[in-house]
Amino acid sequence: MAEKAEKSSKKSWFDGLKAEFKKIIWPDRKSLVKQTGAVVAVSIVLGVMIAVLDFIFQYGIDILVNISF
């Protein structure tokens, strides 16, 4: 008896999932390309900024460590 209820609840869950997916408004190709370009551009800019800061800090630490008194 419990097996039947479990199967029907799984089917009901998948039906609900299918209904929710039908409600999604997917972006059109043009906006998807623009948003993807923005994400890539911001990622590259942040990556370069982090690399520059890393280089500056590494150079500064090397100078501090190698100072001879």
C-alpha angles and dihedrals in degrees: 000000000000089000091061092050090049092052093048092048090052090049090048091049092052091047089053091048091051091050091051092050089054089058093058115107105213118209119251120248095259096054091041091055091047093049092046090050091050092051092048092047094049091046092052093047092049091046091053092047092051091047092051092048090047091052092048093049092045091050091047093049091048090053092049093047095047097048108121117209 
